[in-house]
């Protein structure tokens, strides 16, 4: 039996057992609830979301990255920076230490009016490497910085890298390989938490486990159907001629009368998809990013992501109904699950307590544990750096996700808020 077949068989067995257990749980709810309105809320959510989650976990085994095809188009790497004096040097070093042909690689670093010594560090690196530096007269936000960088680019492919990210030596080479398909307009790299070693704190380890399944499992499924919903700003690549068509609209986007600053990566991806292109995930293009290790910073980041995710999905909902049936179905199921999950959590906890249905609440949490366990086991099979300890951290992250339900609800009712550089 091949390694792939072993993985598929193992996954099938676990999925089968999970479906059986969850079916029993839902049948038990009929007995516990009778025909109370809460029964309909919980069962409808469970009937829609649970099969979808299991579908994603099974189908993700079909994903494969685009292999190396000796394809080396001209590339412009864009790095927007604001107050990143400690990390920008390593980012620049990793770009020039990459294996991409130097004669086809240019770097543009944009300083968005940093108030620390970021610009001084950048200028020192210019003495070591040959690259362009754009200095902005005022702090306008990441989108404006990126747009200023795009105007300086000459490469066929634009590669965007966050200023707190270090890329693997072959990351640029691998992230451009999917562009051999003319229908691919954007590619998402694979983000790994850089500060998640044994010596780092629990929050960083939790995020390492979360990133692993968020990228490999979720984006792997989306990639199979050419619809990665968000090409993460950690490492993403775009066709320059396509970006040029929408950059002005993108940088001047408004929401509720205010300039829409956050969600730059999601909205850039949305516009590529709206033009009819495919967005795919390249798991072999590894980028190591610094994740928040302080609770306050993490929560601020999640509020920002919650707002941008909500706005981005509303934007995408205006054109995804025109997509093919599979893309249409997967997108709106994802949208339903994203928006309804916090509500389901509140009904399953506070609502059940008010109704005196404590047994049902236990059943609900047991269902969450089953799905989390299946996700963790699948990630262990598919991600080589995912350890046995990470399985425990991924299960523990389910508790964090409960807290995030309230965080996202707050983010959604304060959509108009937010600053230009998020957590920075």
DRENDO-1510 file (C-alpha; in Angstrom, 1 decimal, always signed):
<recs>
REC; n; res; u; v; w
REC; 1; UNK; +0.0; +0.0; +0.0 .
REC; 2; UNK; +1.5; +3.4; -1.0 .
REC; 3; UNK; +1.9; +6.2; +1.5 .
REC; 4; UNK; -0.9; +8.2; -0.1 .
REC; 5; UNK; -3.2; +5.2; +0.1 .
REC; 6; UNK; -2.3; +4.6; +3.7 .
REC; 7; UNK; -3.1; +8.2; +4.6 .
REC; 8; UNK; -6.4; +8.0; +2.6 .
REC; 9; UNK; -7.4; +4.8; +4.3 .
REC; 10; UNK; -6.6; +6.1; +7.8 .
REC; 11; UNK; -8.4; +9.3; +7.1 .
REC; 12; UNK; -11.5; +7.4; +5.8 .
REC; 13; UNK; -11.6; +5.2; +8.9 .
REC; 14; UNK; -11.5; +8.2; +11.2 .
REC; 15; UNK; -14.0; +10.1; +9.1 .
REC; 16; UNK; -16.4; +7.2; +9.1 .
REC; 17; UNK; -16.2; +6.8; +12.9 .
REC; 18; UNK; -16.7; +10.6; +13.3 .
REC; 19; UNK; -19.7; +10.6; +11.1 .
REC; 20; UNK; -21.3; +7.8; +13.1 .
REC; 21; UNK; -20.6; +9.5; +16.4 .
REC; 22; UNK; -21.9; +12.8; +15.2 .
REC; 23; UNK; -25.0; +11.2; +13.7 .
REC; 24; UNK; -25.7; +9.7; +17.1 .
REC; 25; UNK; -25.2; +13.0; +18.7 .
REC; 26; UNK; -27.7; +14.7; +16.4 .
REC; 27; UNK; -30.2; +11.9; +17.0 .
REC; 28; UNK; -29.8; +12.4; +20.7 .
REC; 29; UNK; -30.6; +16.0; +20.3 .
REC; 30; UNK; -34.0; +15.2; +18.8 .
REC; 31; UNK; -34.8; +13.4; +22.0 .
REC; 32; UNK; -33.4; +16.1; +24.2 .
REC; 33; UNK; -35.0; +19.1; +22.5 .
REC; 34; UNK; -38.2; +17.8; +21.1 .
REC; 35; UNK; -39.3; +20.6; +18.8 .
REC; 36; UNK; -38.0; +23.6; +20.7 .
REC; 37; UNK; -36.8; +26.5; +18.4 .
REC; 38; UNK; -33.3; +26.0; +19.7 .
REC; 39; UNK; -33.4; +22.4; +18.2 .
REC; 40; UNK; -33.9; +23.9; +14.7 .
REC; 41; UNK; -31.0; +26.4; +15.1 .
REC; 42; UNK; -28.6; +23.8; +16.3 .
REC; 43; UNK; -29.5; +20.9; +14.0 .
REC; 44; UNK; -29.7; +23.0; +10.9 .
REC; 45; UNK; -26.3; +24.4; +11.6 .
REC; 46; UNK; -24.9; +20.9; +12.4 .
REC; 47; UNK; -26.5; +19.3; +9.3 .
REC; 48; UNK; -25.0; +22.0; +7.1 .
REC; 49; UNK; -21.6; +22.6; +8.7 .
REC; 50; UNK; -20.5; +19.1; +9.9 .
REC; 51; UNK; -20.7; +17.4; +6.5 .
REC; 52; UNK; -18.9; +20.4; +5.0 .
REC; 53; UNK; -16.1; +20.2; +7.5 .
REC; 54; UNK; -15.7; +16.5; +7.0 .
REC; 55; UNK; -15.8; +17.0; +3.2 .
REC; 56; UNK; -12.8; +19.5; +3.5 .
REC; 57; UNK; -10.9; +17.1; +5.7 .
REC; 58; UNK; -11.2; +14.3; +3.2 .
REC; 59; UNK; -10.8; +16.2; -0.1 .
REC; 60; UNK; -7.7; +18.0; +1.2 .
REC; 61; UNK; -5.8; +14.7; +0.7 .
REC; 62; UNK; -6.2; +15.2; -3.1 .
REC; 63; UNK; -4.3; +18.4; -3.0 .
REC; 64; UNK; -0.8; +18.5; -4.5 .
REC; 65; UNK; +1.5; +21.5; -5.0 .
REC; 66; UNK; +2.7; +22.5; -8.5 .
REC; 67; UNK; +6.0; +20.8; -9.1 .
REC; 68; UNK; +9.2; +22.6; -10.2 .
REC; 69; UNK; +9.0; +23.2; -13.9 .
REC; 70; UNK; +12.2; +25.2; -14.5 .
REC; 71; UNK; +10.0; +28.3; -14.9 .
REC; 72; UNK; +11.7; +31.6; -14.0 .
REC; 73; UNK; +9.8; +34.7; -15.1 .
REC; 74; UNK; +11.0; +38.2; -14.1 .
REC; 75; UNK; +10.0; +38.8; -10.5 .
REC; 76; UNK; +9.5; +42.0; -8.5 .
REC; 77; UNK; +9.4; +41.5; -4.8 .
REC; 78; UNK; +7.4; +44.2; -2.9 .
REC; 79; UNK; +8.0; +44.6; +0.9 .
REC; 80; UNK; +6.0; +47.4; +2.6 .
REC; 81; UNK; +7.4; +48.4; +5.9 .
REC; 82; UNK; +6.4; +50.4; +9.0 .
REC; 83; UNK; +8.3; +50.4; +12.3 .
REC; 84; UNK; +10.1; +47.1; +11.6 .
REC; 85; UNK; +13.7; +48.0; +12.6 .
REC; 86; UNK; +14.3; +44.6; +14.2 .
REC; 87; UNK; +13.0; +42.3; +11.5 .
REC; 88; UNK; +13.4; +44.0; +8.1 .
REC; 89; UNK; +17.1; +43.2; +7.9 .
REC; 90; UNK; +16.4; +39.4; +8.1 .
REC; 91; UNK; +13.6; +39.8; +5.5 .
REC; 92; UNK; +15.9; +41.4; +3.0 .
REC; 93; UNK; +18.7; +38.9; +3.6 .
REC; 94; UNK; +16.3; +36.0; +3.0 .
REC; 95; UNK; +15.2; +37.5; -0.3 .
REC; 96; UNK; +18.8; +37.9; -1.6 .
REC; 97; UNK; +19.8; +34.5; -0.2 .
REC; 98; UNK; +17.1; +32.8; -2.3 .
REC; 99; UNK; +18.0; +30.6; -5.2 .
REC; 100; UNK; +16.1; +32.7; -7.7 .
REC; 101; UNK; +18.2; +33.9; -10.7 .
REC; 102; UNK; +19.5; +37.3; -9.6 .
REC; 103; UNK; +19.2; +38.8; -13.1 .
REC; 104; UNK; +15.4; +38.1; -12.9 .
REC; 105; UNK; +14.8; +39.4; -9.4 .
REC; 106; UNK; +14.3; +42.9; -8.2 .
REC; 107; UNK; +13.3; +44.1; -4.7 .
REC; 108; UNK; +11.3; +47.2; -3.8 .
REC; 109; UNK; +11.1; +48.2; -0.1 .
REC; 110; UNK; +8.6; +50.9; +0.8 .
REC; 111; UNK; +9.0; +52.7; +4.1 .
REC; 112; UNK; +5.6; +54.1; +5.2 .
REC; 113; UNK; +7.0; +57.0; +7.2 .
REC; 114; UNK; +8.4; +54.8; +10.0 .
REC; 115; UNK; +9.0; +56.6; +13.4 .
REC; 116; UNK; +11.8; +54.3; +14.5 .
REC; 117; UNK; +15.1; +53.4; +12.8 .
REC; 118; UNK; +13.6; +51.2; +10.1 .
REC; 119; UNK; +14.7; +53.5; +7.2 .
REC; 120; UNK; +18.2; +53.7; +8.6 .
REC; 121; UNK; +18.4; +49.9; +8.7 .
REC; 122; UNK; +17.1; +49.7; +5.1 .
REC; 123; UNK; +19.6; +52.1; +3.8 .
REC; 124; UNK; +22.4; +50.2; +5.5 .
REC; 125; UNK; +21.2; +47.0; +3.7 .
REC; 126; UNK; +21.3; +49.0; +0.4 .
REC; 127; UNK; +25.1; +49.2; +0.8 .
REC; 128; UNK; +25.1; +45.4; +0.8 .
REC; 129; UNK; +22.5; +44.7; -1.9 .
REC; 130; UNK; +21.2; +46.5; -4.9 .
REC; 131; UNK; +17.5; +47.2; -4.5 .
REC; 132; UNK; +15.0; +50.1; -4.7 .
REC; 133; UNK; +13.8; +52.0; -1.7 .
REC; 134; UNK; +10.6; +54.1; -1.7 .
REC; 135; UNK; +10.1; +56.5; +1.1 .
REC; 136; UNK; +6.6; +58.0; +1.7 .
REC; 137; UNK; +6.1; +61.5; +3.0 .
REC; 138; UNK; +3.3; +60.5; +5.3 .
REC; 139; UNK; +2.0; +57.3; +6.9 .
REC; 140; UNK; -0.9; +56.2; +4.6 .
REC; 141; UNK; -1.2; +52.5; +5.4 .
REC; 142; UNK; -0.1; +49.2; +4.0 .
REC; 143; UNK; -2.3; +49.4; +0.8 .
REC; 144; UNK; -0.9; +52.8; -0.1 .
REC; 145; UNK; +2.7; +51.6; +0.5 .
REC; 146; UNK; +2.1; +48.5; -1.6 .
REC; 147; UNK; +0.6; +50.6; -4.4 .
REC; 148; UNK; +3.6; +52.9; -4.4 .
REC; 149; UNK; +5.8; +49.8; -4.7 .
REC; 150; UNK; +3.8; +48.4; -7.5 .
REC; 151; UNK; +4.4; +51.5; -9.6 .
REC; 152; UNK; +8.2; +50.8; -9.4 .
REC; 153; UNK; +8.0; +47.2; -10.5 .
REC; 154; UNK; +9.1; +45.9; -13.8 .
REC; 155; UNK; +8.7; +42.2; -13.3 .
REC; 156; UNK; +6.1; +39.9; -14.9 .
REC; 157; UNK; +5.2; +38.6; -11.4 .
REC; 158; UNK; +4.7; +40.6; -8.3 .
REC; 159; UNK; +5.7; +38.8; -5.1 .
REC; 160; UNK; +4.5; +40.4; -1.9 .
REC; 161; UNK; +6.2; +39.6; +1.4 .
REC; 162; UNK; +5.5; +41.0; +4.9 .
REC; 163; UNK; +8.2; +42.9; +6.6 .
REC; 164; UNK; +8.3; +40.4; +9.6 .
REC; 165; UNK; +8.8; +37.4; +7.3 .
REC; 166; UNK; +11.8; +35.3; +6.4 .
REC; 167; UNK; +11.4; +33.1; +3.3 .
REC; 168; UNK; +12.9; +29.7; +2.6 .
REC; 169; UNK; +15.6; +29.8; -0.1 .
REC; 170; UNK; +13.4; +28.2; -2.8 .
REC; 171; UNK; +10.2; +30.1; -1.8 .
REC; 172; UNK; +10.2; +32.5; -4.7 .
REC; 173; UNK; +11.1; +29.8; -7.1 .
REC; 174; UNK; +8.2; +27.6; -6.0 .
REC; 175; UNK; +5.6; +30.4; -5.6 .
REC; 176; UNK; +5.9; +31.3; -9.3 .
REC; 177; UNK; +5.6; +27.8; -10.7 .
REC; 178; UNK; +1.8; +27.7; -10.8 .
REC; 179; UNK; +1.9; +30.7; -13.2 .
REC; 180; UNK; +2.7; +28.3; -16.0 .
REC; 181; UNK; -1.1; +28.0; -16.1 .
REC; 182; UNK; -2.3; +31.1; -17.8 .
REC; 183; UNK; -5.6; +31.1; -15.8 .
REC; 184; UNK; -3.8; +31.4; -12.5 .
REC; 185; UNK; -3.8; +35.1; -11.5 .
REC; 186; UNK; -2.5; +34.7; -7.9 .
REC; 187; UNK; -0.7; +32.2; -5.7 .
REC; 188; UNK; -0.7; +31.9; -1.9 .
REC; 189; UNK; +2.5; +30.8; -0.2 .
REC; 190; UNK; +2.6; +28.6; +2.9 .
REC; 191; UNK; +3.0; +30.5; +6.2 .
REC; 192; UNK; +4.7; +29.0; +9.2 .
REC; 193; UNK; +4.9; +30.5; +12.7 .
REC; 194; UNK; +8.6; +31.4; +13.1 .
REC; 195; UNK; +8.6; +32.1; +16.9 .
REC; 196; UNK; +7.0; +28.8; +18.0 .
REC; 197; UNK; +9.9; +26.7; +19.3 .
REC; 198; UNK; +9.9; +24.9; +22.6 .
REC; 199; UNK; +11.4; +28.0; +24.3 .
REC; 200; UNK; +8.5; +30.3; +23.1 .
REC; 201; UNK; +5.3; +30.8; +24.9 .
REC; 202; UNK; +2.1; +28.8; +24.7 .
REC; 203; UNK; +0.2; +31.3; +22.6 .
REC; 204; UNK; +2.9; +31.1; +19.8 .
REC; 205; UNK; +2.7; +27.3; +19.9 .
REC; 206; UNK; -1.1; +27.4; +19.6 .
REC; 207; UNK; -0.8; +29.6; +16.5 .
REC; 208; UNK; +1.8; +27.3; +14.9 .
REC; 209; UNK; -0.7; +24.4; +15.1 .
REC; 210; UNK; -3.6; +26.7; +13.9 .
REC; 211; UNK; -1.5; +28.0; +10.9 .
REC; 212; UNK; -0.6; +24.5; +9.9 .
REC; 213; UNK; -4.2; +23.3; +9.3 .
REC; 214; UNK; -5.4; +26.8; +8.2 .
REC; 215; UNK; -3.0; +26.8; +5.3 .
REC; 216; UNK; -2.4; +23.1; +4.3 .
REC; 217; UNK; -5.9; +21.8; +5.0 .
REC; 218; UNK; -8.2; +24.7; +4.2 .
REC; 219; UNK; -6.3; +26.5; +1.5 .
REC; 220; UNK; -5.4; +23.1; +0.1 .
REC; 221; UNK; -9.1; +22.4; -0.5 .
REC; 222; UNK; -9.8; +25.8; -1.9 .
REC; 223; UNK; -6.8; +25.4; -4.3 .
REC; 224; UNK; -8.2; +22.2; -5.7 .
REC; 225; UNK; -11.1; +24.3; -7.1 .
REC; 226; UNK; -9.0; +27.4; -8.0 .
REC; 227; UNK; -10.6; +29.6; -5.4 .
REC; 228; UNK; -8.2; +30.3; -2.5 .
REC; 229; UNK; -10.3; +33.0; -0.8 .
REC; 230; UNK; -7.3; +34.9; +0.7 .
REC; 231; UNK; -3.7; +34.8; -0.6 .
REC; 232; UNK; -2.0; +35.8; +2.7 .
REC; 233; UNK; +0.2; +38.8; +2.8 .
REC; 234; UNK; +2.9; +36.8; +4.4 .
REC; 235; UNK; +3.8; +35.5; +0.9 .
REC; 236; UNK; +1.7; +35.9; -2.1 .
REC; 237; UNK; +2.3; +36.4; -5.9 .
REC; 238; UNK; +0.2; +38.1; -8.6 .
REC; 239; UNK; +0.4; +38.7; -12.3 .
REC; 240; UNK; +1.5; +42.3; -12.7 .
REC; 241; UNK; -0.6; +43.1; -15.7 .
REC; 242; UNK; -3.8; +42.0; -13.8 .
REC; 243; UNK; -2.9; +44.0; -10.7 .
REC; 244; UNK; -2.4; +47.1; -12.8 .
REC; 245; UNK; -6.0; +46.9; -13.9 .
REC; 246; UNK; -7.4; +47.1; -10.4 .
REC; 247; UNK; -4.8; +48.8; -8.2 .
REC; 248; UNK; -6.5; +52.2; -8.2 .
REC; 249; UNK; -9.9; +50.7; -7.3 .
REC; 250; UNK; -8.2; +48.5; -4.7 .
REC; 251; UNK; -6.1; +51.2; -3.0 .
REC; 252; UNK; -9.1; +53.7; -2.8 .
REC; 253; UNK; -11.7; +51.2; -1.6 .
REC; 254; UNK; -14.3; +52.4; +0.8 .
REC; 255; UNK; -16.6; +50.8; +3.3 .
REC; 256; UNK; -19.4; +52.7; +5.1 .
REC; 257; UNK; -17.9; +55.9; +3.8 .
REC; 258; UNK; -14.4; +55.2; +5.1 .
REC; 259; UNK; -11.3; +54.1; +3.3 .
REC; 260; UNK; -11.0; +50.3; +3.7 .
REC; 261; UNK; -7.4; +49.8; +4.8 .
REC; 262; UNK; -7.3; +46.4; +6.4 .
REC; 263; UNK; -7.8; +43.2; +4.4 .
REC; 264; UNK; -5.4; +44.3; +1.6 .
REC; 265; UNK; -4.5; +40.7; +0.8 .
REC; 266; UNK; -8.0; +39.4; +0.8 .
REC; 267; UNK; -9.3; +42.2; -1.4 .
REC; 268; UNK; -6.5; +41.9; -3.9 .
REC; 269; UNK; -7.3; +38.2; -4.1 .
REC; 270; UNK; -11.0; +38.9; -4.5 .
REC; 271; UNK; -10.3; +41.2; -7.5 .
REC; 272; UNK; -8.2; +38.5; -9.2 .
REC; 273; UNK; -11.1; +36.1; -8.7 .
REC; 274; UNK; -13.7; +38.6; -9.9 .
REC; 275; UNK; -11.7; +39.0; -13.2 .
REC; 276; UNK; -12.1; +35.3; -13.8 .
REC; 277; UNK; -8.7; +34.1; -12.7 .
REC; 278; UNK; -7.8; +31.2; -10.4 .
REC; 279; UNK; -6.1; +31.6; -7.1 .
REC; 280; UNK; -4.1; +28.6; -5.8 .
REC; 281; UNK; -2.1; +27.5; -2.8 .
REC; 282; UNK; +1.6; +26.4; -3.1 .
REC; 283; UNK; +2.5; +24.4; +0.0 .
REC; 284; UNK; +6.2; +24.2; -1.0 .
REC; 285; UNK; +6.7; +28.0; -0.9 .
REC; 286; UNK; +7.5; +28.3; +2.8 .
REC; 287; UNK; +7.6; +31.7; +4.6 .
REC; 288; UNK; +8.3; +32.0; +8.3 .
REC; 289; UNK; +6.4; +34.8; +10.0 .
REC; 290; UNK; +6.4; +36.2; +13.5 .
REC; 291; UNK; +3.1; +35.6; +15.3 .
REC; 292; UNK; +1.8; +37.6; +18.3 .
REC; 293; UNK; +3.1; +36.2; +21.6 .
REC; 294; UNK; +1.2; +38.7; +23.8 .
REC; 295; UNK; -2.5; +38.1; +24.3 .
REC; 296; UNK; -3.5; +41.8; +23.7 .
REC; 297; UNK; -1.6; +41.9; +20.4 .
REC; 298; UNK; -3.2; +38.6; +19.3 .
REC; 299; UNK; -6.7; +39.9; +20.1 .
REC; 300; UNK; -6.1; +43.1; +18.3 .
REC; 301; UNK; -4.9; +41.1; +15.3 .
REC; 302; UNK; -8.0; +38.9; +15.4 .
REC; 303; UNK; -10.3; +41.9; +15.6 .
REC; 304; UNK; -8.6; +43.3; +12.5 .
REC; 305; UNK; -8.9; +39.9; +10.7 .
REC; 306; UNK; -12.5; +39.6; +11.8 .
REC; 307; UNK; -13.4; +42.9; +10.3 .
REC; 308; UNK; -11.5; +42.4; +7.0 .
REC; 309; UNK; -12.9; +38.9; +6.7 .
REC; 310; UNK; -16.5; +40.1; +7.1 .
REC; 311; UNK; -16.0; +42.9; +4.6 .
REC; 312; UNK; -14.1; +40.7; +2.1 .
REC; 313; UNK; -16.8; +38.0; +2.1 .
REC; 314; UNK; -19.6; +40.6; +1.6 .
REC; 315; UNK; -17.6; +41.9; -1.3 .
REC; 316; UNK; -17.0; +38.4; -2.8 .
REC; 317; UNK; -20.7; +37.4; -2.3 .
REC; 318; UNK; -21.5; +40.0; -5.0 .
REC; 319; UNK; -19.8; +38.0; -7.8 .
REC; 320; UNK; -19.3; +34.4; -6.5 .
REC; 321; UNK; -22.9; +33.5; -7.5 .
REC; 322; UNK; -21.6; +33.7; -11.1 .
REC; 323; UNK; -18.9; +31.1; -10.5 .
REC; 324; UNK; -19.2; +27.4; -11.4 .
REC; 325; UNK; -21.5; +25.3; -9.2 .
REC; 326; UNK; -18.6; +23.8; -7.1 .
REC; 327; UNK; -17.0; +27.2; -6.4 .
REC; 328; UNK; -20.4; +28.8; -5.8 .
REC; 329; UNK; -21.4; +26.1; -3.3 .
REC; 330; UNK; -18.1; +26.0; -1.4 .
REC; 331; UNK; -17.9; +29.8; -1.1 .
REC; 332; UNK; -21.4; +30.3; +0.3 .
REC; 333; UNK; -21.0; +27.3; +2.7 .
REC; 334; UNK; -17.8; +28.9; +3.9 .
REC; 335; UNK; -19.6; +32.2; +4.3 .
REC; 336; UNK; -22.5; +30.6; +6.2 .
REC; 337; UNK; -20.1; +28.7; +8.5 .
REC; 338; UNK; -18.0; +31.9; +9.2 .
REC; 339; UNK; -20.9; +34.1; +10.0 .
REC; 340; UNK; -23.1; +31.6; +11.8 .
REC; 341; UNK; -20.5; +29.8; +14.0 .
REC; 342; UNK; -20.4; +32.5; +16.7 .
REC; 343; UNK; -24.2; +32.6; +16.8 .
REC; 344; UNK; -24.3; +28.8; +17.1 .
REC; 345; UNK; -21.8; +28.9; +19.9 .
REC; 346; UNK; -23.9; +31.4; +21.9 .
REC; 347; UNK; -27.0; +29.3; +21.4 .
REC; 348; UNK; -25.1; +26.1; +22.3 .
REC; 349; UNK; -23.8; +27.6; +25.5 .
REC; 350; UNK; -25.6; +30.6; +27.0 .
REC; 351; UNK; -28.9; +29.5; +25.2 .
REC; 352; UNK; -28.7; +26.0; +26.5 .
REC; 353; UNK; -27.9; +27.1; +30.0 .
REC; 354; UNK; -31.0; +29.4; +30.0 .
REC; 355; UNK; -33.0; +26.4; +28.8 .
REC; 356; UNK; -31.6; +24.1; +31.4 .
REC; 357; UNK; -30.2; +21.8; +28.7 .
REC; 358; UNK; -26.8; +21.1; +30.3 .
REC; 359; UNK; -26.6; +17.6; +28.8 .
REC; 360; UNK; -27.0; +19.1; +25.3 .
REC; 361; UNK; -24.2; +21.6; +26.0 .
REC; 362; UNK; -21.9; +18.7; +26.9 .
REC; 363; UNK; -22.9; +17.0; +23.6 .
REC; 364; UNK; -22.0; +20.2; +21.7 .
REC; 365; UNK; -18.5; +20.4; +23.2 .
REC; 366; UNK; -17.9; +16.7; +22.5 .
REC; 367; UNK; -18.8; +17.4; +18.9 .
REC; 368; UNK; -16.3; +20.2; +18.8 .
REC; 369; UNK; -13.6; +17.9; +20.3 .
REC; 370; UNK; -14.3; +15.3; +17.6 .
REC; 371; UNK; -13.9; +17.7; +14.7 .
REC; 372; UNK; -10.8; +19.2; +16.3 .
REC; 373; UNK; -9.3; +15.8; +16.8 .
REC; 374; UNK; -9.9; +14.8; +13.2 .
REC; 375; UNK; -8.4; +18.1; +12.0 .
REC; 376; UNK; -5.3; +17.6; +14.2 .
REC; 377; UNK; -4.8; +14.0; +13.0 .
REC; 378; UNK; -5.2; +15.0; +9.4 .
REC; 379; UNK; -2.7; +17.8; +9.8 .
REC; 380; UNK; -0.2; +15.4; +11.4 .
REC; 381; UNK; -0.5; +13.2; +8.4 .
REC; 382; UNK; -0.1; +16.0; +5.9 .
REC; 383; UNK; +2.4; +18.5; +7.4 .
REC; 384; UNK; +5.9; +17.2; +8.0 .
REC; 385; UNK; +6.8; +19.7; +10.8 .
REC; 386; UNK; +3.6; +19.1; +12.7 .
REC; 387; UNK; +4.5; +17.1; +15.8 .
REC; 388; UNK; +2.6; +15.0; +18.3 .
REC; 389; UNK; +2.8; +17.9; +20.7 .
REC; 390; UNK; +1.2; +20.1; +18.1 .
REC; 391; UNK; -1.8; +17.7; +18.1 .
REC; 392; UNK; -2.4; +18.6; +21.7 .
REC; 393; UNK; -1.9; +22.3; +20.9 .
REC; 394; UNK; -4.4; +22.1; +18.0 .
REC; 395; UNK; -7.0; +20.5; +20.3 .
REC; 396; UNK; -6.3; +23.2; +22.9 .
REC; 397; UNK; -6.8; +25.9; +20.3 .
REC; 398; UNK; -10.5; +24.8; +20.2 .
REC; 399; UNK; -10.8; +26.6; +23.5 .
REC; 400; UNK; -9.2; +29.7; +22.0 .
REC; 401; UNK; -11.7; +29.5; +19.2 .
REC; 402; UNK; -14.5; +29.8; +21.7 .
REC; 403; UNK; -13.1; +33.1; +22.9 .
REC; 404; UNK; -12.6; +34.2; +19.4 .
REC; 405; UNK; -16.3; +33.8; +18.7 .
REC; 406; UNK; -16.9; +36.7; +21.0 .
REC; 407; UNK; -14.0; +38.6; +19.5 .
REC; 408; UNK; -15.4; +38.2; +16.0 .
REC; 409; UNK; -18.8; +39.3; +17.0 .
REC; 410; UNK; -17.3; +42.5; +18.5 .
REC; 411; UNK; -15.3; +43.0; +15.2 .
REC; 412; UNK; -18.5; +42.6; +13.1 .
REC; 413; UNK; -20.5; +45.2; +15.0 .
REC; 414; UNK; -17.6; +47.7; +14.8 .
REC; 415; UNK; -16.8; +47.2; +11.1 .
REC; 416; UNK; -16.0; +50.9; +10.6 .
REC; 417; UNK; -13.1; +50.9; +13.1 .
REC; 418; UNK; -9.5; +50.0; +12.5 .
REC; 419; UNK; -6.2; +51.8; +11.9 .
REC; 420; UNK; -3.9; +51.6; +8.9 .
REC; 421; UNK; -1.3; +49.1; +10.1 .
REC; 422; UNK; -3.3; +46.9; +12.4 .
REC; 423; UNK; -1.2; +45.3; +15.1 .
REC; 424; UNK; +1.9; +47.3; +14.4 .
</recs>
